[in-house]
Amino acid sequence: MTERINYMKESPEFFKKIMELSMQEKKSSIEESTLQLVHIKASQMNGCGFCLDMHLKEAKIHGCFQNGTRIS
């Protein structure tokens, strides 16, 4: 198994921009559940298992799947 990339170490400017985007999302009027579903879909499209796992866990914490929503 290969070691995961440490994005903060490898590309601090990119990581900083991602964090800035995340902060702006939290200030927006978009519902948290919608943001989580967008993050999940983006992770699926990017093929990033680490991010997908992280965003699925966050979505569960925020109750995104209580209404029977399924991710395919």
PEZIQUI-V684789 format. One record per residue. N is the residue number from 1. RES is the residue in three letters. SS is DSSP state (H for helix, E for strand, C for the rest). PSI is psi in degrees with one decimal (none if undefined). OMEGA is omega in radians with two decimals (* if undefined). Layout:
n=(N/N)
res=(RES/RES)
ss=(SS/SS)
psi=(PSI/PSI)
omega=(OMEGA/OMEGA)
This chain:
n=(1/2/3/4/5/6/7/8/9/10/11/12/13/14/15/16/17/18/19/20/21/22/23/24/25/26/27/28/29/30/31/32/33/34/35/36/37/38/39/40/41/42/43/44/45/46/47/48/49/50/51/52/53/54/55/56/57/58/59/60/61/62/63/64/65/66/67/68/69/70/71/72)
res=(MET/THR/GLU/ARG/ILE/ASN/TYR/MET/LYS/GLU/SER/PRO/GLU/PHE/PHE/LYS/LYS/ILE/MET/GLU/LEU/SER/MET/GLN/GLU/LYS/LYS/SER/SER/ILE/GLU/GLU/SER/THR/LEU/GLN/LEU/VAL/HIS/ILE/LYS/ALA/SER/GLN/MET/ASN/GLY/CYS/GLY/PHE/CYS/LEU/ASP/MET/HIS/LEU/LYS/GLU/ALA/LYS/ILE/HIS/GLY/CYS/PHE/GLN/ASN/GLY/THR/ARG/ILE/SER)
ss=(C/C/C/C/C/C/H/H/H/H/C/H/H/H/H/H/H/H/H/H/H/H/H/H/H/H/H/C/C/C/C/H/H/H/H/H/H/H/H/H/H/H/H/H/H/H/C/C/H/H/H/H/H/H/H/H/H/H/H/H/H/C/C/C/C/C/C/C/C/C/C/C)
psi=(135.3/152.4/142.1/150.0/133.8/94.5/-35.4/-38.0/-44.2/-34.2/74.3/-34.3/-42.4/-46.6/-41.0/-42.9/-38.8/-41.0/-38.9/-42.8/-43.3/-40.8/-38.3/-37.3/-42.0/-26.5/-13.2/173.1/4.1/132.2/145.5/-40.7/-37.3/-44.1/-43.0/-41.5/-36.6/-43.4/-40.4/-47.1/-42.5/-40.2/-38.5/-45.3/-35.8/-14.2/28.3/100.4/-37.8/-50.2/-40.4/-47.7/-45.5/-47.0/-32.2/-42.7/-42.4/-41.1/-40.6/-40.7/-38.1/6.7/24.9/-20.5/13.5/-23.4/9.9/10.9/134.4/141.5/126.9/none)
omega=(3.14/-3.14/3.10/3.12/3.04/-3.05/3.14/-3.14/-3.04/-3.09/-3.08/3.13/3.09/-3.14/3.12/3.13/3.10/3.12/3.09/3.10/3.13/3.12/3.11/3.09/-3.10/3.11/-3.06/3.13/3.14/-3.14/-3.13/-3.12/3.10/3.09/-3.13/3.13/3.07/3.12/3.13/-3.12/3.12/3.12/3.08/-3.11/3.14/-3.13/-3.11/-3.13/3.13/-3.12/3.13/3.12/-3.13/-3.08/3.05/3.11/3.11/-3.14/3.10/3.11/-3.11/3.06/-3.08/-3.06/-3.11/-3.12/3.12/3.10/3.13/3.11/3.11/*)
